[in-house]
Amino acid sequence: MRRGFSQKIAPYVEIELANAKRESSGGDAQQAFVYLERAHVIGQESTYWHVKVHILMLVWAVRNRSFREVFGQVFRIVGAATKTVFGLVPSGNTGGANVSPFKAMPTPPDLAALIQKAKSGV
């Protein structure tokens, strides 16, 4: 049985999400968001992970009373849910409201390697 990208990328996204949760529990909200951004870059080609990470970014925004981020994430959740399946995602985009949701960005080499590994099925 051939596993899809969402399943193959899952362990890598889950590591970043666990790191975000750890940092949030430890009181470092900014570092938690950095890990959410990394999870976004890794999982954005999967509708499931793309939407899930944006929902977690929305939760982060509410907890940290970042109204700009709240509004940005609501917009991005709709986009992730409706556009990802068509491949309409800007590669490398970190997913926060501080960047355009349409802007492609350089993918950090360590994350690019994980994405490639998941795509090649290694």
Residue frames relative to the residue before (quaternion, step in Angstrom):
aa qw qx qy qz dx dy dz
M 1.0000 0.0000 0.0000 0.0000 0.00 0.00 0.00
R 0.3468 -0.7479 0.5359 0.1820 3.57 -0.83 1.02
R 0.2786 -0.7618 0.5635 0.1565 3.55 -0.78 1.04
G 0.4359 -0.7132 0.4947 0.2378 3.53 -1.03 0.84
F 0.7279 -0.4392 0.3132 0.4234 3.52 -1.35 0.25
S 0.6287 0.5552 -0.3464 0.4202 3.61 0.91 -0.85
Q 0.6846 0.4682 -0.2817 0.4825 3.58 0.94 -0.86
K 0.6862 0.4993 -0.2904 0.4421 3.57 0.93 -0.85
I 0.7037 0.4476 -0.2656 0.4836 3.58 1.04 -0.72
A 0.4604 0.7413 -0.4092 0.2666 3.60 1.24 -0.50
P 0.6855 0.4843 -0.3377 0.4260 3.67 0.69 -0.87
Y 0.6636 0.5108 -0.3033 0.4546 3.58 1.04 -0.76
V 0.6401 0.4976 -0.3198 0.4903 3.57 1.03 -0.79
E 0.6626 0.5260 -0.3091 0.4344 3.57 0.90 -0.91
I 0.5998 0.5436 -0.3619 0.4625 3.62 1.08 -0.62
E 0.6757 0.4836 -0.2969 0.4705 3.59 0.89 -0.92
L 0.6507 0.5075 -0.3185 0.4665 3.59 1.01 -0.77
A 0.6300 0.5101 -0.3335 0.4813 3.60 1.04 -0.71
N 0.6292 0.5193 -0.3320 0.4735 3.59 1.01 -0.74
A 0.6395 0.5224 -0.3218 0.4633 3.58 0.99 -0.84
K 0.6593 0.5076 -0.3063 0.4625 3.57 0.93 -0.89
R 0.6379 0.5313 -0.3195 0.4569 3.59 0.98 -0.85
E 0.6849 0.4806 -0.2848 0.4679 3.58 0.88 -0.94
S 0.6356 0.5242 -0.3259 0.4637 3.56 1.02 -0.79
S 0.6586 0.5043 -0.2992 0.4717 3.58 0.96 -0.89
G 0.6906 0.4689 -0.2640 0.4832 3.55 1.14 -0.67
G 0.5885 -0.6297 0.3433 0.3732 3.56 1.28 0.03
D 0.5968 0.5529 -0.3783 0.4416 3.59 1.22 0.14
A 0.1799 -0.8378 0.5110 0.0685 3.54 0.27 1.33
Q 0.6577 0.5210 -0.3266 0.4352 3.60 0.93 -0.80
Q 0.6698 0.4696 -0.3050 0.4877 3.59 0.93 -0.82
A 0.5840 0.5626 -0.3716 0.4521 3.59 1.08 -0.63
F 0.6719 0.4924 -0.3048 0.4616 3.58 0.93 -0.86
V 0.5799 0.5684 -0.3719 0.4499 3.59 1.09 -0.65
Y 0.6755 0.4770 -0.2940 0.4794 3.60 0.95 -0.83
L 0.6074 0.5277 -0.3555 0.4756 3.59 1.08 -0.61
E 0.6325 0.5234 -0.3276 0.4677 3.58 1.02 -0.77
R 0.6411 0.5111 -0.3225 0.4730 3.59 0.98 -0.81
A 0.6351 0.5165 -0.3235 0.4746 3.59 0.99 -0.82
H 0.6256 0.5447 -0.3305 0.4503 3.57 1.05 -0.78
V 0.6615 0.5066 -0.3113 0.4570 3.57 0.84 -0.97
I 0.6864 0.4912 -0.2878 0.4526 3.58 0.87 -0.93
G 0.8202 0.3388 -0.1390 0.4395 3.57 0.77 -1.02
Q 0.4604 0.7482 -0.4204 0.2269 3.58 1.20 -0.17
E 0.6280 0.5237 -0.3616 0.4479 3.63 1.16 -0.20
S 0.6332 0.4525 -0.3191 0.5408 3.57 1.34 0.01
T 0.4612 -0.6835 0.4812 0.2975 3.59 -0.69 1.01
Y 0.6401 0.5427 -0.3305 0.4318 3.59 0.89 -0.92
W 0.7399 0.4132 -0.2400 0.4735 3.58 0.66 -1.10
H 0.6088 0.5623 -0.3555 0.4322 3.58 1.03 -0.75
V 0.6903 0.4587 -0.2732 0.4883 3.58 0.85 -0.97
K 0.6512 0.5296 -0.3286 0.4330 3.59 0.88 -0.91
V 0.6725 0.4870 -0.3121 0.4617 3.60 0.85 -0.89
H 0.6501 0.4981 -0.3350 0.4659 3.61 0.96 -0.74
I 0.6143 0.5241 -0.3530 0.4726 3.60 1.05 -0.64
L 0.6627 0.4889 -0.3052 0.4782 3.59 0.97 -0.81
M 0.6099 0.5214 -0.3472 0.4855 3.59 1.11 -0.59
L 0.6229 0.5257 -0.3299 0.4762 3.59 1.07 -0.73
V 0.6349 0.5149 -0.3236 0.4765 3.59 0.96 -0.85
W 0.6269 0.5288 -0.3259 0.4703 3.59 0.98 -0.88
A 0.6692 0.5179 -0.2976 0.4420 3.58 0.89 -0.98
V 0.6522 0.5006 -0.3158 0.4736 3.59 0.95 -0.83
R 0.6719 0.5073 -0.2980 0.4499 3.58 0.86 -0.95
N 0.7563 0.3680 -0.1881 0.5072 3.55 1.05 -0.77
R 0.4148 -0.7578 0.4230 0.2734 3.55 1.34 0.28
S 0.3597 0.7019 -0.5168 0.3330 3.53 0.96 0.97
F 0.2321 -0.8263 0.4994 0.1181 3.54 0.05 1.31
R 0.6024 0.5501 -0.3561 0.4557 3.58 1.05 -0.67
E 0.6725 0.4867 -0.2887 0.4770 3.56 0.97 -0.90
V 0.5975 0.5603 -0.3631 0.4441 3.61 1.03 -0.74
F 0.7064 0.4503 -0.2740 0.4723 3.58 0.73 -1.03
G 0.6387 0.5311 -0.3241 0.4527 3.58 0.99 -0.78
Q 0.6899 0.4827 -0.2876 0.4565 3.57 0.95 -0.83
V 0.5909 0.5485 -0.3775 0.4556 3.61 1.03 -0.64
F 0.6504 0.5082 -0.3000 0.4783 3.58 0.95 -0.91
R 0.6991 0.4858 -0.2695 0.4501 3.58 0.89 -0.95
I 0.5966 0.5537 -0.3679 0.4495 3.60 1.07 -0.62
V 0.6430 0.5102 -0.3183 0.4743 3.58 0.94 -0.86
G 0.6705 0.5002 -0.2943 0.4622 3.58 0.91 -0.93
A 0.6603 0.5101 -0.3111 0.4549 3.58 0.90 -0.91
A 0.6830 0.5019 -0.2862 0.4470 3.57 0.96 -0.87
T 0.7823 0.3624 -0.1766 0.4748 3.57 1.03 -0.71
K 0.7598 0.4090 -0.2072 0.4611 3.60 1.10 -0.53
T 0.5647 0.6420 -0.3879 0.3441 3.60 1.08 -0.66
V 0.6379 0.5542 -0.3310 0.4199 3.58 0.90 -0.89
F 0.7012 0.4371 -0.2560 0.5016 3.59 1.17 -0.55
G 0.5342 -0.6503 0.3907 0.3729 3.58 1.28 0.12
L 0.4726 0.6847 -0.4298 0.3508 3.57 1.24 0.34
V 0.3983 0.6717 -0.5178 0.3493 3.54 0.50 1.27
P 0.3838 -0.7152 0.5300 0.2454 3.59 -0.92 0.85
S 0.4189 -0.7433 0.4568 0.2518 3.58 -0.37 1.21
G 0.8206 0.2655 -0.2126 0.4593 3.51 -1.12 0.80
N 0.4723 0.6850 -0.4462 0.3296 3.59 1.23 -0.29
T 0.4072 -0.7620 0.4615 0.2016 3.57 -0.83 1.02
G 0.5078 -0.7358 0.3553 0.2728 3.59 1.29 -0.05
G 0.5782 0.5936 -0.3873 0.4041 3.59 1.20 -0.11
A 0.6249 -0.5588 0.4014 0.3690 3.55 -1.28 0.36
N 0.5716 0.6036 -0.3752 0.4101 3.59 1.27 -0.14
V 0.7312 0.3018 -0.2179 0.5716 3.60 1.30 -0.03
S 0.5911 -0.5620 0.4350 0.3816 3.56 -1.17 0.55
P 0.4583 -0.6891 0.4803 0.2905 3.60 -0.92 0.83
F 0.6795 0.4869 -0.2820 0.4708 3.59 1.26 -0.16
K 0.5822 0.6304 -0.3453 0.3800 3.58 1.31 -0.19
A 0.3103 -0.7084 0.6030 0.1956 3.56 -0.84 1.00
M 0.1058 -0.7871 0.6073 0.0227 3.54 -1.07 0.80
P 0.6010 -0.5445 0.4148 0.4127 3.58 -1.17 0.38
T 0.3356 -0.7235 0.5671 0.2060 3.56 -0.97 0.86
P 0.4764 -0.6611 0.4852 0.3171 3.61 -0.75 0.97
P 0.5992 -0.6214 0.3659 0.3478 3.61 -0.92 0.88
D 0.6526 0.5140 -0.3392 0.4415 3.62 0.94 -0.77
L 0.6742 0.4712 -0.2949 0.4863 3.58 1.04 -0.73
A 0.6029 0.5535 -0.3469 0.4580 3.58 1.05 -0.74
A 0.6425 0.5255 -0.3171 0.4588 3.59 1.01 -0.80
L 0.6517 0.5047 -0.3162 0.4696 3.60 1.00 -0.79
I 0.6425 0.5164 -0.3206 0.4666 3.57 0.96 -0.86
Q 0.6643 0.5034 -0.3009 0.4635 3.57 0.90 -0.94
K 0.6291 0.5354 -0.3301 0.4568 3.58 1.00 -0.84
A 0.6720 0.4896 -0.2982 0.4688 3.59 0.94 -0.87
K 0.6727 0.5001 -0.2970 0.4574 3.58 1.00 -0.79
S 0.7089 0.4491 -0.2669 0.4739 3.58 1.01 -0.75
G 0.4433 -0.7282 0.4309 0.2958 3.56 1.25 -0.24
V 0.3911 0.7268 -0.4804 0.2968 3.58 1.23 0.32
